Amino acid sequence: MSNIKWFTVGKLVNTHGLRGEVKVLPQTDFADVRFAPGSKLSLQNLDNGQKLEVEVSSSREHKGMFVLKLKGFNDINEVEKYKGWVLKVGEEDLEQLEEGEYYYHQIIGCRVVTEEGEELGTISEILRPGANDVWVVEQPKRKQLLLPVIDDVLLNVDVASKTVTVRLMEGLI
């Protein structure tokens, strides 16, 4: 079990009420699936590596967060100590994506090349400012390049070879 790759789907930010419910800040595009009743998650403390397997018994969305009731936890005092812990899923539990969709962990670390073959750098971060994502490309000996994830710029993403091919629009560099 120690060689499983874990992916964060939410952070337990607070308790809710007295009956053991918790507020979770979702960090997934599949919150309705991840926090559905019956969903099994791993509650993990990033500071000391402690893990606890939990099952969602009920959930509801509330002001951009999810209020979860975890099976076996019926009192605020039982869940209070887990504030700040993260909820994760194993790699085998990742949702299948449609063609042209990618998980962040598949994109970060990809090399970025132009359609002419010029290597620009490596994707280090993904920003979500609004209408579309922006990929941050670390360029050797130059400042970061911010690539908008739009059809005019993104030509090909090959996660197997960790390569992204782009067309640089005027003004990007």
Buried (B, 14 or more C-beta within 10 A) or exposed (E): EEEEEBBBBBBBBBBBEEEBBBBBBBBBBBBEEBBEEEBEBBBBBEEEEEEEEBEBBBBEEEEEBBBBBBBEBBEBEEBEEBEEBBBBBBEEBBEEEEEEEBBBEBBBEBBBBBEEEEEBBBBEBBEEEEEEBBBBBBBEEEEEBEBBBEEEBBEEBEEEEBBBBBEBEEEEE
